[in-house]
């Protein structure tokens, strides 16, 4: 358990308990030192586990190892020998460091031994250079930073009458499946994670071997049969001197709220009442309410996280034998080097996939620009964010009969009564002027105001950039307005606040935030035109504007859902940092991510508006990814031997292309007025489409890819062989180095450059009953497509090869899109999106040459 040891020693330094003085004296603030991730050539423990499994299989059955690639048997009963091998690897790391850096100052943070054989170490660049020259060492990479990228959605996804019925009802949905969350931790006291909320006892998850870290913040008993493991990883952050044990919690406890939120979306208990600011917003449930939760905290509110800690968390999750890993995190920049796919996090996740773990990652919140994707690799299932049909809208009716929309989970003013509006600048006491306090319009300090001018009126405040960065809060303004006996509160948006996703915030009194700067201008024009001002003193002598606030506690339901949210990162997938487009479709699909109610940490300080609340309403691809992780648990429960690629196939090929009323899904194209800048979504916006939970449990046909396929894909990247060898200790000569992105057997086809006839094949297997399929397709603009065969019949277990021939018919560098559809006579429909970016026709090639 080397990693826990190193983290806790770091904690001792932080607490000032200098038990190991020489250890704690490492100067993390010294610019000459940095954290490096070092990988060795020797195979990790998981490869040793593979070998043990192969030997055992051969001994027991006396047969070859050929088996259906769709089925991946998780290793069982191999814990003792693997742990012994892991201990041996950790000893080898210590020995190497002593040999190379003996007598010098260094600090080993982690030993990685399960998915990759390596360690994280704090050293100088010169020491890193020494390590890189050792023949045992294959790769030395500088650590880098990462960041976090939230319950009506079960109903919107049709779970109660669909996928949960398949699983035997919500009482068993996801049972026996363990999801590992790499995030900001968890609040174990939340009712969403208790194991006594059902008459049906939780089972102990088979083969899982995780532990529950015990600290003062996370006492004994925090874990149970629902929350089965919890650990934290912060060694890299500690060495940088930015970790504060009291604010960041040196434990698995969630001081941010993000991790608690995401875990409850996937796995939260069924039927937990959502009460915020004294208002009831229905009941909460995770996608797989009976699945188990394993928490690996590697991100923190104040600074995000670092790859060295994230890799340690992933390595531990895989060693504990989780079934699914959910990462609502993305790198802060594209990884440098030969390809975006080849970085410590993605390569450790490749080993996790090899071990049979399905990996889900948020696409990132960097949309809507093209190629803004922050999740890159084909073995990772990337999820973008979409709206769902439930909305919370609010509005204010002015005295001139104009209605202005806004947001705010607030009650309204008493019906049919208009109240005077007073701007904060016109309600100040005699000792305060706007010139003296330029921020007084934000309504944060009641001592600056005259209660006689505020009492019984609706107070107008300014929502500025200071609210966005947390220097001012809605909560403080509400407290001030309440203490001054205002009847309500309205926030006008500062024109300087742009490109900001404003979530509806809870308010205990009548209130509204006008999210549009233009609408705010309209309200202020009405207000100013109704004032009576003394010409001599220039002071307001009479308030003439009146209004009533409608309130925003009641949910409304929209028909134009889902749609791709403007902030959701878009394809094409960048292959490198230049960037060139990769022949891989990203995102894989979209899922609900906007205005999601889910559990919140009781001590979270991430959002002042939800401080002290048990639930919060959040938006982002971070909220979309755990939806898919939970649905993947339902698939894994029904098909326990599915490989990660098979689960990805089931989710992708069954995704929906249409919204609730049968129209094509739309995508928002700008931050400003996103609902007025929409167009039909393309595969670079939504991947295969919007997740269809029920259909994913009955996909009909499955596409599968193996670890060997992904290795061949990596080896086909020009100049990648040395880097691949460094990360995997495997020679590209052993793999087919002509298997390019379009050749991966995934349920999509992306061609970055089409300048000659391109033949692509896909192989799939029928897992349903006997069925005959017809094949149809639409051509991307400027491309001719031919698909063979156009009709085929398959019995259960039989396979079919589909051949797709592409030719460019015109010249263009603009991406164009098509689809291939497989339509079964028993109702199965398989969707294969097609994207072609640069097109150079053969005629053009011939003429210019």
N, C-alpha and C positions, 0 to 999 in steps of 0.2 A: 504494500500500500504506500509506495514511495511518494506518490503525488500528494496525498493527504498530509504526510509528514512535512513535506517542504512548505506547503501552504501554511501549516500551523506554526512552523518555526518563524515564518514571516510575520504571523500574527503576534508572536511573542515580542518581536522587535517593535512592532507598532505600539503594543501596550506598554513598552518601556521595560519589560521583564527581560533584562539582558542576561538570560540564562546561558547563552552561547555568545560571548562578547565578540569574538573574532568573526563569527558568522554575520552578526548584525551590523558590523562596521562597514560592509560593502556600501560605497557611496553611489546610490542609484541616481543622484542628481548630477554626477560627473558626466560631462558630455563625451568623455572618452569611452564610456561603457554603454552597452546596449544588449538587449535580449536577442539571441539567435536561436533558431530552430535547426538542430543538427540531426540528420538522418544517417543511419549506418547501412552497410551493404548486407549484413546478416539479416535473414528473414525474421519478422515479428512473431509473436506467440500465436496469432490467429493462423499463420501458415503452418506452424507446428501442429495446431489443432486440426487443420485440414488433413495433415498427414496421418495423425492418429485416427481420425474418422475413416480415412481410406483404408488404413490397415485393418481396423475393426470391421469395416464393411466386407472387405475381402475375406477375412477370417470366418465371419459369420455365414456368409452366403456363398462363398466360393464362386462368385460370378464376376463378370466384368463390371466396370463402374459406369457404363452407359445407362442413362436414365432420362426420362422426360425433362427437358430443360425448363419447362414451366414449373416444375416442382423442385423446391430447394429444401432439403432437410436441415433443420437447425441442429447444431452439435449438442449432444446430450451426454451427461455423466462424464465429462472430460475435465471438470474443474480442477481437480488436484494436480494432475500432471501439467496442465497449462499454467497454473499459478506457480508451480515450481520453475517452469521455464521462464515465466515472467520475472521471477526473482533473480534467476541467473542473468537475464538480460540487464536488469537494473544494476547488478554487481559489475557487469562488463562495462556499463557506462561510467561508473565510478572509477574503475580501473583505468579506462582510457583517459579520463580527465586528469588523473594523477600522473600518468605517464607523460602526457603532453604538456600539462600546465603545473606540474609538481613544484611547490614552493611559491607559486604565483597566486594572486587573489582571483577568485572566480566564485560564482554561485550557481549551482545546479538547481533549477526550479522544478522540473518534472522529468521523470523517465517515462517515455512513451514505449509501450512494449506490446500492445495487443494488435493494433491496426498498422502502425508503423514502428520500426525499431529506431528509436532516436531519443533525443532529450532537448529540453530548452535550458539555456545557460546564459547567465549574465557575464559577459566578457568584453574586453576591448577589441577593436577591429584587428589588431595585431594577433591577439590570441585566437580570434575566429579564423584568421588566415592560417595559423599553425594547425588548427583542427582540420581545416579543409585539405591540407596536404597529406594527412594520414591516409593510408590505403584502406583502413577500415571505414572511413567516412565517405559517404557518397554525395552528400549535399549539405550546404550551410546557407540558410536563408534568414535575412533580417526580419524580426517580428513586425507585424503591422496591425493597425487598429480596425475594429469592426463596430457596427452600430445596430440598434434595434430598428427594424424596417417598418368590436370585439364583439329576448333571445327567441326571438320569433323565428329565427332562421331555420330551426328544425321543421317548422310548419311550412315555410316557404320552399324548402327543399323536399317536402313531401315525406319526411321520415315517419311520422306516426302511422300513416296508412300505407307506407311502402317499405323502405329499407328496414325499419325496426320490426315490421311484421315478419320479414324474411328471417330476422335474427331471433324471433320468438317474443317480440315486444321489448319495450324500453327496459324491462327488468333484467334482460339478458344481453342487450345490445352492446357488443364489444367485449363481452366477458372473456377473461383469460388472455387478452392482448395487452401488452405493456408499451406505452408510448413514452419515449424519453424526450424531455424538453430542454434544449440548450437555450437558456434565457436568463431573466433577472431573478430567478428564484420563485418562491411560493409562500403564501400565507397559510400555514397548516391549520389555523383555527377556523378557516372559512367553512361554512356548512356545505359548500359545493364539493369538498374533499373529504368529508367524513364517511366512515364505512358502516355507520349504523342508521342510515336514512332509509333502509329498505328491510322488509321482512325476509328477503332473500339474501342469505349471507354471502359475502364476497369470498371467492375461492383464493387460494394462494397461487399466484401465476407460476406455471410450470417452467422449470429450468432457469428462472430468473435468480440472480445471485447478488443484487445490489444491496447496499447498506444505507442506514440512516445516520448521518453525521449529527452528533449531539453537541450543542454549544449552549451558552446562556440564552441566546436569542432563539434557539431551536431545541427546546428541552426534550428529554426522553419522553416518548409517547406522541411526538409530533407525527410520526409515520404510523400507518395502519395498513389494512388490506386493500385500501383504495390508493393511498399515497405510499407506495412501496419502497421508495428510496429517495434520498436527497443528499446532495453534496455541493460544495462550492469550490471554485477554482479562481484564484486571484494572484498567483505568484508573480506573473509578469507585471500586473498593476502595482503590486507592492514594491517591486524593485525600482519603479519609476517615481516612487514617493508621492503618488497621487491617491493612494487608497487610505480612506479614513474609516477605521473599524466601527466607529459609532454611527456614522452617517450611511456607510455602504453596507454595514452588517457583515461581519466576518463569519458568515454562516449561510445556510441555504435560504434564510428568511428573505422575503421580497420587500425591499424598501422602496421599490420603484412602482410596482403595480402591474407592469407589463407582463411579467411571467405568470402571475396569478391569473390575469385576464386570458392569456393564450391557453393555459392549461385547462381552464374551465370551458372554453369554447370546444375543445376536443373531447374532454372527459368529465366535465362537471356533472354532479348528480342531477337527477331528474326532479323537476317541480319545485326548485328553490325560489321563494318569493323575492322579487326584485323591488326593494323599497329604497328610494333615494330622496333625500331632503323631505322626508315625511310623505312622499307620494308613491303610490304603488304602480309599477309598470309591468305587471304580469309575472310569469314564472320563468325561471331559467332552466336550461338543460344543455349538456354537451351533445356533440354529434354521436358519440359512443359512450353513453352515460355509465356503462358498466365496465369500461376499460380501466386499466391500472395506470397510474402516473409515476414516472421516475424523473426527478428533477436534478439537473446538472447546471448549477448557477455559474455563469461565466461572463455575465454582463451586469453593469452597474449604472445607476441613474446619472451620476455626475460626469462620467467619462466614457461610457460605452464599454468596450472590452478590447482584448488583444488576441491575436491568432494563437499564441502559445497557450493561453488559458482555454480557448475554444477547442483546440486540438486535444488538449488533455481531457476536456469534458467529453468529447466525441469518443476518444479512446476508451474512457471508463464506461460510457454507455454501452459500447459494443461488447466490452468484456463482461458487463453485467447481463448481456443477452436481452436487450430490449428488442421489440419487434419493429418499431417505427421510431425514427428520429425526426423531430420537428424543430426547424431553425427559423425563427422569425427575426433573423439577423442577416445583414449583408456587409461586405467589405466597404470601407470608405472610399475606395478607388479601385479601378481595374488592376488586377495583379499584373506586375511587369513580367517580362520574360517571353519565352517562345510562344506561349498560348495562355489565355485566361484560365483554361481548364487545369493547368499545371501549377498548383499552388498548395501549400500545406493543408489547408482546410478541405479543398475539393479532393485532393489525393487521399486524405484520411477517410473521406466519405466514400471514395471508390472502394477502399478496403472494407468499409462497413457494408456496402452493397454486395461485395463478394461474400460476406458472411451471412447474407440473406436478409439484411435490414433495409426496409423501405425508407427513403430519405425525402422529406418535404422541406422546401425552402421558400421564403417570401421573395417575390420578384424585386422588391424595392419600391420606394415611394418617390422615384426620380422622374416619373412621366410628366407630360405626355410626349416628350421629344423622342424621335426615333433613336434606336440603339442606346437607350438609357437603362438597359437591363443590368441587374446586379447579381444575377444567379446564372451560371454559365454552362455547366457541364451536362451532358446527355444522361448521366446516371443519376442526376438530381431532378426531382419533380418540382418544377417551378410554378408558383401560383400567383396570379395577378388578382387585383381587387375589383369587385363589382358591387353595384347597389343591390338592395333587395326591396321588396314592395312596401315595407313599413316606413313611414316618414313621420317626423314630429315637426309640424309647422306652427308658426306663431304669426301674429300680425297686429298692427296698430291702426285704428281708424281715426283719422284727423277730423277736425271740425269742419273742413271744407268737403267732407264726404270722400276723401281719397283714402284708400287702404294701402298700406305699405307692408310687404312681407318681411319676416325676420325669423330668428330662432330663439329658443329658450324654453326649457322644461319648467314652465312657470304657470301659476294660476293667472287668470285675467282680473281686471278691475270689475267691480259690480256691474251687472248688465244694464244697458240702456242709460248709463250715466256717463257724462263727459266731465273730465277733470282738467284743470288748468295745467299747462306745461310750463316749467321753469328751467331754464338752462343753468348749469352749475355756475357759470360766470356771472349770472344775475342773482345768485342766492348767497353771495359771500357776506361775511360779517364786515364791519367797518375797518377792521385791522388787516384785511387781506385784499390784495389786488392781483390780477392776472400777471401784471408786470413783475410782482414780487415772487409769484409761484407759477411757473409756466405749466406745471402738471396738475394744477388744482382742478381742471376740467375732468380729470379721471376719477374724481370722487373717492379719494382714499383716506382723507383726514377730516373727520367731522368738526374738529375745532376751527376749521377755516370757514364754516358755514353758519348762516343765520337761520335757526330753526323756524322762526316765524314765516320766513319766505318759502321754506320747503314743506312745512306741515300741510298735509291734505292735498298736495299737488303731485304731479308726475315729474320726476327730476330727470333732466337730460344730461348725460355724461358722455365723454369721448372715449372710444375704444381705440387706443393707439398701439404702436409697436411695443410699448412697455408691457402691455398685457400678454403679447405673444411670447416675450422672453421671460415673463414671470416677475417683473419688477412691480407690476400692479395686478390686482386680481378682481374678478367679478365678486368673489365672496366678500372682500373688504368693502366694496362699493355697496353691496346689499346690506351689510351690517350697518354701514354709515346711514344709508337711506332709511333703514328701519328705526335706528336710534333718533333720527330727525323727524320721524312720523310721516315720511312720504307715503303717498298712496300707491306709488309704483315707480319704476325705473326704466329708462330707455337709453340704450347705448347707440350712439351714432358712429359709424365706421370712419376712421381717419383715412383720407385718400392715399396716404403713404403705406398703408397695410395692404399688400397685394400678395398673391400666390400663397395664401394661407388657408388651410382647411379648418373651418370653424365648426366644432362639434356643439350640438345643443347642450347647454350647461344647466344644471338644476338650480332653481331659485325658489326660496320659501315665500317670496312676496311677488306681486304682479310685476312682470318685467319682460323685456324683449331686447335682443341685440339685432340691429339692422345690419345684415351682413354685407350689403352693397353700399359702396361709397356714393354711387349715384342716387340711390334711394335715400341715403342719409342726407344728401344735399337737398333733395325735395322737401324732406321734413323740416330742415333748418330754414329753408326759404319761406315755408309757410309760417314757421315760428317767428322769424324776424319781421315778416310783413304784418304780423298781428301785434307787434309791440307798440306801446305809446312811450315816446322818449322826450324828456324835457330838453328843449333846444339850448338852454343856457348851461345846465349842469351835465347834459348828455347822459343823465341817469334814467333808467327805466322807471316809469311811474305807473305803468299798467301792463299786466300780462293779458293778452287777448287770445292766444292759441289754446285750444282744448283738444283732448283726445281720449280714447279708451283703448285698453290693451285687451285683446281677445283671449290670450292664454295659449299655452302649447303643451298641455298635459295629455291631450287626447291624440292617439295615433291615427294617422290617415294612411290609406293604402292606395298605391299607385299601380297602374297597368303597364307603364313603360319600364318594367324591371325584368331582368337585370340589365344594367348598362355598365360599360367599362369606365371606372372613375378616372378623372384627369390625372391624378397623382400616380396611378399604377404604371410601373415601368414597362417600356415597350421594346419589342424586337426591332430589327434583327439582332440576334445574339452576336456580340463582339467576340471575334476569335483572338484578338490581341489588343494591345494598348494603342495601336496606330490610329483608329482601329480598322481592321478588315472584318467583313461579315463572315460569320461561321455558317456552315451548312447544317445547322441545327436549329429547330424551331423552338423559340422561347417567347412568351411563357408557354408552359404545357397546357394550362387552362386557367379559367378565372373562377372565383368563388366569392360568396358574400364577404365584404370587408369594410363596408361603410355603415357607420352608426350602429355598431354592434354592442348590445348589452352583455356584459359578462362580469365575473367576479373581480373584485378589486382588493388590494392589500389594505388592511385596516390602518397601517402606519405609513402608507405611501405618501410621499411628498411630490410625486411627479406632476400631479394636477391639483392645484389648490382648490378648484371647484368641487372635486370629489374627495377632498381630505376628510378622513374619518368615516367615509361611506363604505359599504360592503360591495357595491356594484358601481360600474362606470360605463359610459357610452363612448366608445372609441372607434377610430377609423384608421385604415391602412392595410397594406398587404400583409402586415404582421397579424392581422385579424383573419385574413383569408386563408393563410397557410394552415392554421390549426383546424379549420373546417375540414380541409382535405385530409389532414392526418387522422381525424376522427372517423371520416368515411372510409379511409384505407383500413382502419381497424375492423370495420364491419366486413370488408372484403376478406381480410386476413382471417377473421373468425369463421367465415363461411368456407373459404378455400385456404386452409392452414399451410398447404405446401406450395402456394403460389410464390414464384420468384418476385423480387422487387420490380423487374421489368413487366411481368405479367400483371401486377397490381396497377402499374402505370398505364398499361394498355387498356385494362378494363375501365379505368377512369376516363381516359382520353377518347377512345372510340365511341363512347356512349354520350359524350357531352352534347349539350343542346346548342343550337345555332339561333334560337328564336326566343323572344321575350314572352311574357305572360299572355299576350294576346295574339301570338303567332307572327309577329313582325320580326325582321332581322335585328339582332342585338346591335345597339348603337354604342359608340365610343365617344366620350368627351375629349375635345381636342385642345382646350386651353384652360388656364387657371382662371382668367377673367370670364365671368358669365359662362361657366362650363355647359349649362343646359341649353345655351343658345349657340354653341359651337360643336354640334354633334354630327357625326356621319356614321354609316355602317361600319361595324368593327371588322377588322381583317385578322388573319391569323397572327400577325405581329402585335395586335392589341390583346387578343383573347385566346391565342393558341388554338386548341381544338374546339373551344367553346366554353359554355357555362356548365359546371359540374352537375351531373344528373345522378343523384344518390341511388335511386331505385334501379335504374337501368344498368348501373355499374356492377350490380350484383348478379346480372344476367347478360353478360356482354356478347355471348354467342361465339365470336371468334377472338383469339388472343394472339398478339405479336410478342415475341420474346427476344431478349438480348442477354448475353452473358458477360461475365468479367473479361473473358478472352476477347469478345467483340469490342469492348471498350478499350482494351489494351491495343488491339489492332488499329482502332480509330486514332488513338494517341500516337502510335508509331507511324501512321500515315502522314502526320503533320511534318512538313519539311524541316529537317534539322532537329527533330525532337528526340532522336534516339538517345543521346547522352543524358538529357534531362529525365527522360522516362526511366532509364537505367538507374539514375541517382535516386529517384523516388521509390521505385518498386524493386530494385535489384533484379530486374528481369530484362534480358536482352531482346531488342526489337527483332533480331534475326529469327526469333522463335515464333513471331507473329506475322500475319498477313498485312504487310505495310501498304497495301493498295485498297484497304477498306476505308473509304472516305466517309464524311458525314452523311451524304445521301444514301450510302450503302448500309448504314446501321439499320437493323431490323426493328425500327420504331414506327409507330402509327402516324407518321407525318413525313413529308418529303420537302426539303429545303435545298435549293441550288443557288449558291451565291453568284456563280458565273456560268452561263450556258452559251458556249461558243461552237458547239458541235453536237452531233447526235449523242444523247446521254440515255443509257439504258439503266433503269433502276429496278431492283426486284424486292418484293416483300413476301415473307413466308408467315403463314398464320395457321393456327390449329383450331378445330371446332371442339368446343367443350360442352356444346348443347346436343340436342337430339339431331337426327338426320334432317338436313335442310338444303334447299337449293337456293343459290344466290344469283341475282342479276347484278351487273356492274354498270354504273353510270358515272360520268365525270363532266366537269366544266373546265375549259382551258384557261390558264392565266393569259392576260392580254399579251400579245406578241409571242405566244408559244403554241405549238401544236402538240397535242398529247394523244397517245394511243395506248390502250390498256388491253392486255390479253391475260386470261380468257375473259370474255364478256358474260359468261355464264358457267357455273360449276355447281356440283353437288358434293356434299361431305357428310359422312357418317360421324358419329361421336369419336373423337380421338384422331381423326384423319387430318392431314395437312394439305395445304394448297400454296403454290407459288404464283404470285401475281407479277407480271412483267409490265413496266411502264416505260414508254419511249417518249423522250422529249426532243423537240427541235425548235430553235428560235426562228420566228417568221418575220421579226422586225428588230430594229436596234433600239435599245433603251437601257437606261441605268435606273429607271424607277421600278420598284418592286411591283409585281402583279401576282394575283392569287387565283387559285382554283380549288376544286375538291374532287375527291374520288369517293363514291358511295357504293357500299356493298349492301344490297337489299335482299334479305332472306324471306322465304315464303312462310316462315313461322313467326315473323314479326321482328327479327333482329335486324338492326340497321347499324352498319359500321362506317364511321366517318374518318376519312384520311385527308387532312388539309395539305395543300400544295402551295409553295411559295417559290418564285423565281425572281431573282433581283436583276443582275446585269444580263442583258440578252444581246448577242451578236449573231446575226443571221449568217448562214453558210454562204449565201450569195454575196454578202458584204465582205466576208473573209476572202472569197475567191477574187473579187474585183480589186481589192486593195493590194493583194499579194502579187 
